């Protein structure tokens, strides 16, 4: 079982997520990485 906590500040929204599903964790990490890439360009 994977438990991960994400803290985010994006477009003025802030919060934290607790996720215990490994597939969901990897999807969220992908979205975060894509968001960071888009912000850099």
C-alpha positions as CSV (number, residue, x, y, z in Angstrom):
1,X,0.0,0.0,0.0
2,X,1.3,3.4,-1.0
3,X,0.4,6.5,1.0
4,X,1.5,9.8,-0.3
5,X,0.6,13.4,0.6
6,X,0.7,16.2,-1.9
7,X,0.7,19.8,-1.0
8,X,-0.1,22.2,-3.9
9,X,-0.4,25.9,-4.6
10,X,-1.8,26.3,-8.1
11,X,-3.7,29.1,-9.7
12,X,-4.4,30.6,-6.3
13,X,-5.7,27.3,-4.9
14,X,-3.9,25.6,-2.1
15,X,-4.5,22.4,-0.2
16,X,-3.2,19.0,0.5
17,X,-4.3,15.5,-0.7
18,X,-3.7,12.2,1.0
19,X,-3.7,9.3,-1.5
20,X,-3.4,5.6,-0.8
21,X,-3.8,4.3,-4.3
22,X,-0.5,3.8,-6.2
23,X,-2.1,4.3,-9.6
24,X,-3.7,7.5,-8.5
25,X,-0.4,8.7,-7.0
26,X,1.4,8.3,-10.3
27,X,-1.4,10.0,-12.1
28,X,-1.3,13.0,-9.8
29,X,2.5,13.2,-10.1
30,X,2.1,13.2,-13.9
31,X,-0.4,16.1,-13.7
32,X,1.9,18.0,-11.3
33,X,4.9,17.5,-13.6
34,X,2.9,18.6,-16.6
35,X,1.6,21.7,-14.8
36,X,5.1,22.7,-13.8
37,X,6.3,22.2,-17.4
38,X,3.4,24.4,-18.7
39,X,4.3,27.1,-16.1
40,X,7.9,27.1,-17.2
41,X,7.0,27.9,-20.9
